[in-house]
């Protein structure tokens, strides 16, 4: 194992874990997950839907994620 790529061991404690769970459950993460889900659906399965999304709205969805 290359020692130069090894980072110091993170000391986890209950405060760090609680803060992480609060961040994951936050509104910003939920919004991001929703945007990504919609983008992936329209990019991968959109051709199966009779109501297709136009390029403008797909680009706007991508911009919202970025």
C-alpha positions in Angstrom: 0.0 0.0 0.0 1.3 3.4 -1.0 1.8 5.4 2.2 1.6 8.8 0.3 -2.1 8.0 -0.6 -3.0 7.1 2.9 -4.8 9.8 4.9 -4.8 10.0 8.7 -7.5 8.0 10.3 -10.7 9.9 11.0 -11.8 9.8 14.6 -15.5 9.4 14.5 -17.6 10.3 17.4 -21.3 10.6 18.1 -21.3 14.4 17.3 -19.9 13.9 13.8 -22.3 11.1 13.1 -25.3 13.1 14.3 -24.2 16.1 12.2 -23.8 13.9 9.1 -27.3 12.4 9.5 -28.8 15.9 9.9 -27.1 17.0 6.7 -28.3 13.9 4.8 -31.8 14.5 6.0 -31.8 18.2 5.1 -33.8 19.9 2.5 -30.9 20.6 0.2 -29.9 16.9 -0.1 -33.5 15.9 -0.7 -33.8 18.5 -3.4 -30.6 17.4 -5.0 -31.7 13.7 -4.9 -35.0 14.6 -6.5 -33.4 16.6 -9.3 -30.9 13.9 -10.0 -33.7 11.2 -10.0 -35.7 13.2 -12.5 -32.7 13.9 -14.7 -31.7 10.2 -14.8 -35.2 9.2 -15.5 -35.6 11.6 -18.5 -32.1 10.8 -19.8 -32.4 7.0 -19.6 -36.1 6.1 -19.7 -37.6 9.3 -21.2 -38.0 7.7 -24.6 -40.5 5.2 -23.1 -42.8 8.0 -21.9 -45.4 9.4 -24.4 -45.0 12.8 -22.9 -41.4 13.6 -23.6 -39.3 16.4 -22.1 -37.9 18.9 -24.5 -34.2 19.8 -24.7 -34.7 23.2 -23.0 -36.3 21.7 -19.9 -33.7 18.9 -19.7 -30.9 21.4 -19.9 -32.6 23.5 -17.2 -32.8 20.4 -15.0 -29.1 19.8 -15.5 -28.3 23.4 -14.7 -30.4 23.1 -11.5 -28.3 20.2 -10.4 -25.0 22.0 -11.1 
